[in-house]
Amino acid sequence: MKADDWQHRRQQLAPLVMWWRWIVFTPSLSTIVNENPHALKLYIDGSCYNNPGGAGAFACVAHFPDDHNRPDEAVFSEGFHETTNQRMELKACIRALEYIAENGSSLGVQQVLIVTDSLYVYENHKRAAAWRRNGWKNPAGRPIENTDLWKRYLWVRQKVRLRTDIAWTKGKKSPILKAVDREAKLAGKNPRKQDFGFRSGKVGRSKISGGSPSMYEAHGQEATIRVYRSMLIGKTDHKIIFDLFSDDAGLFGQKCFAYAVLSIAAKLHRQHCYRVKFNDDPRHPQIVELLQEVPCAG
């Protein structure tokens, strides 16, 4: 199987793999939420219009224990002019932790459950401490995005004195989940704040409709790419997001991303096409050589 065929097949299988991970590794929401009927549940959500770089927001709706005799309550919502979906999801979690730390015992509970529909937050919140120890890189050496927020998350998390857990659920499946989604989208339509940690980079749009870019499967091969976005991560690393050309199909058919050092990233311009060479590390794909600029066919 050719490299671009394998890359296409891997992208096709990605939703199935993610679904399998949910089934095998994720406890049901009802099991987690009903484990302690006396826990305060904070349902959070984040969203971004025209992600990345559009207006976005986050919100939280609280569900109080039955013995409190209090209706569900919108706790907070904030809108930002330019941001990303992941940043809003993570900011929602951080703000929920701040709410718990600020109110403490006055909440009248011994346990709080933060409920998110973001796999980005749920799967990574326990990894943040290890990332920090590793210089904000993952075990494969890839630079971590949104480090300003993950640093804030770790700092706030240690200020929380109540037992606090984070659970994942599929969004918009109950009245309260729909309510927090509405609150977030409403705040996003009236943004009032700046997300100072957001780095827009050189932003363009893919010419391939639908879907999100997947990490390129680098095995030392050459490929033709059309760059549509690049961004600085940390102080020195650059993330390059591109459409991948299929030699067999004769067109650009996949959205992918890889990394590059500054000397290479500076030569890659949006909506230009290049023949490039990748390293041999599928866990940390890098463009290691720009061979030539080529016409954007397909």
Contacts in CASP RR format, 6 or more apart in sequence:
PFRMAT RR
TARGET T0000
AUTHOR 0000-0000-0000
METHOD contacts of the structure
MODEL  1
MKADDWQHRRQQLAPLVMWWRWIVFTPSLSTIVNENPHALKLYIDGSCYN
NPGGAGAFACVAHFPDDHNRPDEAVFSEGFHETTNQRMELKACIRALEYI
AENGSSLGVQQVLIVTDSLYVYENHKRAAAWRRNGWKNPAGRPIENTDLW
KRYLWVRQKVRLRTDIAWTKGKKSPILKAVDREAKLAGKNPRKQDFGFRS
GKVGRSKISGGSPSMYEAHGQEATIRVYRSMLIGKTDHKIIFDLFSDDAG
LFGQKCFAYAVLSIAAKLHRQHCYRVKFNDDPRHPQIVELLQEVPCAG
1 9 0 8 1.000
2 247 0 8 1.000
2 248 0 8 1.000
3 217 0 8 1.000
3 219 0 8 1.000
3 221 0 8 1.000
3 223 0 8 1.000
4 223 0 8 1.000
4 244 0 8 1.000
4 245 0 8 1.000
4 246 0 8 1.000
4 247 0 8 1.000
4 248 0 8 1.000
4 254 0 8 1.000
5 248 0 8 1.000
6 217 0 8 1.000
7 216 0 8 1.000
7 217 0 8 1.000
7 244 0 8 1.000
7 254 0 8 1.000
7 256 0 8 1.000
8 246 0 8 1.000
8 253 0 8 1.000
8 254 0 8 1.000
10 214 0 8 1.000
10 217 0 8 1.000
11 214 0 8 1.000
11 254 0 8 1.000
14 214 0 8 1.000
18 119 0 8 1.000
26 168 0 8 1.000
27 167 0 8 1.000
29 115 0 8 1.000
29 167 0 8 1.000
29 168 0 8 1.000
29 169 0 8 1.000
32 113 0 8 1.000
32 165 0 8 1.000
32 167 0 8 1.000
33 39 0 8 1.000
33 41 0 8 1.000
33 113 0 8 1.000
33 115 0 8 1.000
33 167 0 8 1.000
36 111 0 8 1.000
36 113 0 8 1.000
37 65 0 8 1.000
37 66 0 8 1.000
38 65 0 8 1.000
38 67 0 8 1.000
38 109 0 8 1.000
38 110 0 8 1.000
38 111 0 8 1.000
39 65 0 8 1.000
39 109 0 8 1.000
39 110 0 8 1.000
39 111 0 8 1.000
39 112 0 8 1.000
39 113 0 8 1.000
40 62 0 8 1.000
40 63 0 8 1.000
40 64 0 8 1.000
40 65 0 8 1.000
40 107 0 8 1.000
40 108 0 8 1.000
40 109 0 8 1.000
40 111 0 8 1.000
40 112 0 8 1.000
40 113 0 8 1.000
41 62 0 8 1.000
41 63 0 8 1.000
41 112 0 8 1.000
41 113 0 8 1.000
41 115 0 8 1.000
42 60 0 8 1.000
42 61 0 8 1.000
42 62 0 8 1.000
42 63 0 8 1.000
42 75 0 8 1.000
42 96 0 8 1.000
42 99 0 8 1.000
42 100 0 8 1.000
42 112 0 8 1.000
42 113 0 8 1.000
42 114 0 8 1.000
42 115 0 8 1.000
43 60 0 8 1.000
43 61 0 8 1.000
43 62 0 8 1.000
43 63 0 8 1.000
43 115 0 8 1.000
43 176 0 8 1.000
43 177 0 8 1.000
43 179 0 8 1.000
43 180 0 8 1.000
44 58 0 8 1.000
44 59 0 8 1.000
44 60 0 8 1.000
44 89 0 8 1.000
44 92 0 8 1.000
44 93 0 8 1.000
44 95 0 8 1.000
44 96 0 8 1.000
44 114 0 8 1.000
44 115 0 8 1.000
44 116 0 8 1.000
44 180 0 8 1.000
45 58 0 8 1.000
45 59 0 8 1.000
45 60 0 8 1.000
45 89 0 8 1.000
45 92 0 8 1.000
45 116 0 8 1.000
45 117 0 8 1.000
45 171 0 8 1.000
45 177 0 8 1.000
45 180 0 8 1.000
45 181 0 8 1.000
45 183 0 8 1.000
45 184 0 8 1.000
46 56 0 8 1.000
46 57 0 8 1.000
46 58 0 8 1.000
46 59 0 8 1.000
46 85 0 8 1.000
46 88 0 8 1.000
46 89 0 8 1.000
46 91 0 8 1.000
46 92 0 8 1.000
46 118 0 8 1.000
46 184 0 8 1.000
47 56 0 8 1.000
47 57 0 8 1.000
47 58 0 8 1.000
47 85 0 8 1.000
47 88 0 8 1.000
47 181 0 8 1.000
47 184 0 8 1.000
47 185 0 8 1.000
47 188 0 8 1.000
48 54 0 8 1.000
48 55 0 8 1.000
48 56 0 8 1.000
48 83 0 8 1.000
48 84 0 8 1.000
48 85 0 8 1.000
48 87 0 8 1.000
48 88 0 8 1.000
49 55 0 8 1.000
49 56 0 8 1.000
49 188 0 8 1.000
51 84 0 8 1.000
51 85 0 8 1.000
52 83 0 8 1.000
52 84 0 8 1.000
52 85 0 8 1.000
52 200 0 8 1.000
52 203 0 8 1.000
53 82 0 8 1.000
53 83 0 8 1.000
53 84 0 8 1.000
53 198 0 8 1.000
53 200 0 8 1.000
53 203 0 8 1.000
54 81 0 8 1.000
54 82 0 8 1.000
54 83 0 8 1.000
55 79 0 8 1.000
55 80 0 8 1.000
55 81 0 8 1.000
55 82 0 8 1.000
55 83 0 8 1.000
55 188 0 8 1.000
55 189 0 8 1.000
55 191 0 8 1.000
56 79 0 8 1.000
56 80 0 8 1.000
56 83 0 8 1.000
56 85 0 8 1.000
56 88 0 8 1.000
56 184 0 8 1.000
56 187 0 8 1.000
56 188 0 8 1.000
56 191 0 8 1.000
57 77 0 8 1.000
57 78 0 8 1.000
57 79 0 8 1.000
57 80 0 8 1.000
57 88 0 8 1.000
57 184 0 8 1.000
57 185 0 8 1.000
57 186 0 8 1.000
57 187 0 8 1.000
57 188 0 8 1.000
57 191 0 8 1.000
58 77 0 8 1.000
58 78 0 8 1.000
58 79 0 8 1.000
58 88 0 8 1.000
58 89 0 8 1.000
58 91 0 8 1.000
58 92 0 8 1.000
58 95 0 8 1.000
58 184 0 8 1.000
58 187 0 8 1.000
59 74 0 8 1.000
59 76 0 8 1.000
59 77 0 8 1.000
59 78 0 8 1.000
59 92 0 8 1.000
59 180 0 8 1.000
59 183 0 8 1.000
59 184 0 8 1.000
59 186 0 8 1.000
59 187 0 8 1.000
60 74 0 8 1.000
60 75 0 8 1.000
60 76 0 8 1.000
60 77 0 8 1.000
60 92 0 8 1.000
60 95 0 8 1.000
60 96 0 8 1.000
60 99 0 8 1.000
60 180 0 8 1.000
60 183 0 8 1.000
61 72 0 8 1.000
61 73 0 8 1.000
61 74 0 8 1.000
61 75 0 8 1.000
61 176 0 8 1.000
61 179 0 8 1.000
61 180 0 8 1.000
61 183 0 8 1.000
62 72 0 8 1.000
62 73 0 8 1.000
62 74 0 8 1.000
62 75 0 8 1.000
63 72 0 8 1.000
63 176 0 8 1.000
64 70 0 8 1.000
64 72 0 8 1.000
64 73 0 8 1.000
65 109 0 8 1.000
68 108 0 8 1.000
72 176 0 8 1.000
72 179 0 8 1.000
74 179 0 8 1.000
74 183 0 8 1.000
75 96 0 8 1.000
75 99 0 8 1.000
76 95 0 8 1.000
76 99 0 8 1.000
77 183 0 8 1.000
77 184 0 8 1.000
77 186 0 8 1.000
77 187 0 8 1.000
78 91 0 8 1.000
78 95 0 8 1.000
78 187 0 8 1.000
78 192 0 8 1.000
78 193 0 8 1.000
79 187 0 8 1.000
79 188 0 8 1.000
79 190 0 8 1.000
79 191 0 8 1.000
79 192 0 8 1.000
79 193 0 8 1.000
80 88 0 8 1.000
80 188 0 8 1.000
80 191 0 8 1.000
80 193 0 8 1.000
80 194 0 8 1.000
80 195 0 8 1.000
80 198 0 8 1.000
81 191 0 8 1.000
81 193 0 8 1.000
81 194 0 8 1.000
81 195 0 8 1.000
82 194 0 8 1.000
82 195 0 8 1.000
82 198 0 8 1.000
82 200 0 8 1.000
83 195 0 8 1.000
83 198 0 8 1.000
84 198 0 8 1.000
86 118 0 8 1.000
86 120 0 8 1.000
86 145 0 8 1.000
86 146 0 8 1.000
87 146 0 8 1.000
87 149 0 8 1.000
87 195 0 8 1.000
87 197 0 8 1.000
87 198 0 8 1.000
88 184 0 8 1.000
89 116 0 8 1.000
89 118 0 8 1.000
89 120 0 8 1.000
89 121 0 8 1.000
90 118 0 8 1.000
90 120 0 8 1.000
90 121 0 8 1.000
90 146 0 8 1.000
90 149 0 8 1.000
90 150 0 8 1.000
90 153 0 8 1.000
91 149 0 8 1.000
91 195 0 8 1.000
92 116 0 8 1.000
92 118 0 8 1.000
92 121 0 8 1.000
92 184 0 8 1.000
93 114 0 8 1.000
93 116 0 8 1.000
93 118 0 8 1.000
93 121 0 8 1.000
93 125 0 8 1.000
93 153 0 8 1.000
93 166 0 8 1.000
94 149 0 8 1.000
94 152 0 8 1.000
94 153 0 8 1.000
94 156 0 8 1.000
96 114 0 8 1.000
97 114 0 8 1.000
97 153 0 8 1.000
97 156 0 8 1.000
97 157 0 8 1.000
97 159 0 8 1.000
97 160 0 8 1.000
97 164 0 8 1.000
98 156 0 8 1.000
100 107 0 8 1.000
100 112 0 8 1.000
100 160 0 8 1.000
100 162 0 8 1.000
100 164 0 8 1.000
101 156 0 8 1.000
101 159 0 8 1.000
101 160 0 8 1.000
101 161 0 8 1.000
104 161 0 8 1.000
104 162 0 8 1.000
105 162 0 8 1.000
107 162 0 8 1.000
109 162 0 8 1.000
110 162 0 8 1.000
110 163 0 8 1.000
111 162 0 8 1.000
111 163 0 8 1.000
111 164 0 8 1.000
111 165 0 8 1.000
112 162 0 8 1.000
112 163 0 8 1.000
112 164 0 8 1.000
112 165 0 8 1.000
113 164 0 8 1.000
113 165 0 8 1.000
113 166 0 8 1.000
113 167 0 8 1.000
114 164 0 8 1.000
114 165 0 8 1.000
114 166 0 8 1.000
114 167 0 8 1.000
115 166 0 8 1.000
115 167 0 8 1.000
115 168 0 8 1.000
115 169 0 8 1.000
116 122 0 8 1.000
116 166 0 8 1.000
116 167 0 8 1.000
116 168 0 8 1.000
116 169 0 8 1.000
117 168 0 8 1.000
117 169 0 8 1.000
117 170 0 8 1.000
117 171 0 8 1.000
117 172 0 8 1.000
117 177 0 8 1.000
118 168 0 8 1.000
119 168 0 8 1.000
121 166 0 8 1.000
122 166 0 8 1.000
122 167 0 8 1.000
122 168 0 8 1.000
124 150 0 8 1.000
125 153 0 8 1.000
125 166 0 8 1.000
127 138 0 8 1.000
128 150 0 8 1.000
128 153 0 8 1.000
128 154 0 8 1.000
129 154 0 8 1.000
130 139 0 8 1.000
131 137 0 8 1.000
131 138 0 8 1.000
131 144 0 8 1.000
131 147 0 8 1.000
131 150 0 8 1.000
132 150 0 8 1.000
132 151 0 8 1.000
132 154 0 8 1.000
134 141 0 8 1.000
136 143 0 8 1.000
136 144 0 8 1.000
136 147 0 8 1.000
136 150 0 8 1.000
136 234 0 8 1.000
137 143 0 8 1.000
137 144 0 8 1.000
138 144 0 8 1.000
140 281 0 8 1.000
140 283 0 8 1.000
140 284 0 8 1.000
141 283 0 8 1.000
141 284 0 8 1.000
142 259 0 8 1.000
142 283 0 8 1.000
142 284 0 8 1.000
143 233 0 8 1.000
143 234 0 8 1.000
143 237 0 8 1.000
143 239 0 8 1.000
143 259 0 8 1.000
144 150 0 8 1.000
144 233 0 8 1.000
145 233 0 8 1.000
145 239 0 8 1.000
147 234 0 8 1.000
148 197 0 8 1.000
149 197 0 8 1.000
169 177 0 8 1.000
171 177 0 8 1.000
171 181 0 8 1.000
172 178 0 8 1.000
172 181 0 8 1.000
199 231 0 8 1.000
199 232 0 8 1.000
200 231 0 8 1.000
201 229 0 8 1.000
201 230 0 8 1.000
201 231 0 8 1.000
201 232 0 8 1.000
202 229 0 8 1.000
202 230 0 8 1.000
202 231 0 8 1.000
202 269 0 8 1.000
202 270 0 8 1.000
203 229 0 8 1.000
203 270 0 8 1.000
204 228 0 8 1.000
204 229 0 8 1.000
204 270 0 8 1.000
204 271 0 8 1.000
205 228 0 8 1.000
206 213 0 8 1.000
206 228 0 8 1.000
206 241 0 8 1.000
206 243 0 8 1.000
206 255 0 8 1.000
207 226 0 8 1.000
207 228 0 8 1.000
207 243 0 8 1.000
207 252 0 8 1.000
208 243 0 8 1.000
208 252 0 8 1.000
208 253 0 8 1.000
208 254 0 8 1.000
208 255 0 8 1.000
211 255 0 8 1.000
212 255 0 8 1.000
213 241 0 8 1.000
213 242 0 8 1.000
213 255 0 8 1.000
213 256 0 8 1.000
213 257 0 8 1.000
214 254 0 8 1.000
214 255 0 8 1.000
214 256 0 8 1.000
214 257 0 8 1.000
215 256 0 8 1.000
215 257 0 8 1.000
215 258 0 8 1.000
215 282 0 8 1.000
215 285 0 8 1.000
216 244 0 8 1.000
216 256 0 8 1.000
216 257 0 8 1.000
216 258 0 8 1.000
216 278 0 8 1.000
216 285 0 8 1.000
217 282 0 8 1.000
217 285 0 8 1.000
218 258 0 8 1.000
218 278 0 8 1.000
218 279 0 8 1.000
218 280 0 8 1.000
218 281 0 8 1.000
218 282 0 8 1.000
218 284 0 8 1.000
218 285 0 8 1.000
218 286 0 8 1.000
219 278 0 8 1.000
219 280 0 8 1.000
219 282 0 8 1.000
220 277 0 8 1.000
220 278 0 8 1.000
220 279 0 8 1.000
220 280 0 8 1.000
221 277 0 8 1.000
221 278 0 8 1.000
222 275 0 8 1.000
222 276 0 8 1.000
222 277 0 8 1.000
222 278 0 8 1.000
222 291 0 8 1.000
223 244 0 8 1.000
223 245 0 8 1.000
223 275 0 8 1.000
223 276 0 8 1.000
223 278 0 8 1.000
224 244 0 8 1.000
224 245 0 8 1.000
224 247 0 8 1.000
224 273 0 8 1.000
224 274 0 8 1.000
224 275 0 8 1.000
224 276 0 8 1.000
224 294 0 8 1.000
225 240 0 8 1.000
225 242 0 8 1.000
225 243 0 8 1.000
225 244 0 8 1.000
225 245 0 8 1.000
225 256 0 8 1.000
225 273 0 8 1.000
225 274 0 8 1.000
225 276 0 8 1.000
226 242 0 8 1.000
226 243 0 8 1.000
226 245 0 8 1.000
226 252 0 8 1.000
226 271 0 8 1.000
226 272 0 8 1.000
226 273 0 8 1.000
226 296 0 8 1.000
227 240 0 8 1.000
227 241 0 8 1.000
227 242 0 8 1.000
227 268 0 8 1.000
227 269 0 8 1.000
227 270 0 8 1.000
227 271 0 8 1.000
227 272 0 8 1.000
227 273 0 8 1.000
227 274 0 8 1.000
228 241 0 8 1.000
228 242 0 8 1.000
228 243 0 8 1.000
228 270 0 8 1.000
228 271 0 8 1.000
229 240 0 8 1.000
229 241 0 8 1.000
229 270 0 8 1.000
230 238 0 8 1.000
230 239 0 8 1.000
230 240 0 8 1.000
230 241 0 8 1.000
230 265 0 8 1.000
230 268 0 8 1.000
230 270 0 8 1.000
231 238 0 8 1.000
231 239 0 8 1.000
231 241 0 8 1.000
232 238 0 8 1.000
233 239 0 8 1.000
233 259 0 8 1.000
236 261 0 8 1.000
236 262 0 8 1.000
237 259 0 8 1.000
237 261 0 8 1.000
238 259 0 8 1.000
238 260 0 8 1.000
238 261 0 8 1.000
238 262 0 8 1.000
238 264 0 8 1.000
238 265 0 8 1.000
239 257 0 8 1.000
239 258 0 8 1.000
239 259 0 8 1.000
240 257 0 8 1.000
240 258 0 8 1.000
240 259 0 8 1.000
240 260 0 8 1.000
240 265 0 8 1.000
240 268 0 8 1.000
240 287 0 8 1.000
241 255 0 8 1.000
241 256 0 8 1.000
241 257 0 8 1.000
242 255 0 8 1.000
242 256 0 8 1.000
242 257 0 8 1.000
242 258 0 8 1.000
243 252 0 8 1.000
243 253 0 8 1.000
243 254 0 8 1.000
243 255 0 8 1.000
243 256 0 8 1.000
244 252 0 8 1.000
244 253 0 8 1.000
244 254 0 8 1.000
244 255 0 8 1.000
244 256 0 8 1.000
245 251 0 8 1.000
245 252 0 8 1.000
245 253 0 8 1.000
245 273 0 8 1.000
245 297 0 8 1.000
245 298 0 8 1.000
246 252 0 8 1.000
246 253 0 8 1.000
246 254 0 8 1.000
250 297 0 8 1.000
250 298 0 8 1.000
251 298 0 8 1.000
252 298 0 8 1.000
258 278 0 8 1.000
258 285 0 8 1.000
258 286 0 8 1.000
258 287 0 8 1.000
259 284 0 8 1.000
259 285 0 8 1.000
259 286 0 8 1.000
259 287 0 8 1.000
260 268 0 8 1.000
260 286 0 8 1.000
260 287 0 8 1.000
261 286 0 8 1.000
264 287 0 8 1.000
264 288 0 8 1.000
264 289 0 8 1.000
264 290 0 8 1.000
267 290 0 8 1.000
268 274 0 8 1.000
268 287 0 8 1.000
268 290 0 8 1.000
271 296 0 8 1.000
272 293 0 8 1.000
272 296 0 8 1.000
273 293 0 8 1.000
273 294 0 8 1.000
273 295 0 8 1.000
273 296 0 8 1.000
273 297 0 8 1.000
274 290 0 8 1.000
274 291 0 8 1.000
274 292 0 8 1.000
274 293 0 8 1.000
274 294 0 8 1.000
275 291 0 8 1.000
275 292 0 8 1.000
275 293 0 8 1.000
275 294 0 8 1.000
276 287 0 8 1.000
276 289 0 8 1.000
276 290 0 8 1.000
276 291 0 8 1.000
277 287 0 8 1.000
277 288 0 8 1.000
277 289 0 8 1.000
277 291 0 8 1.000
278 285 0 8 1.000
278 286 0 8 1.000
278 287 0 8 1.000
278 288 0 8 1.000
279 285 0 8 1.000
279 286 0 8 1.000
279 288 0 8 1.000
END
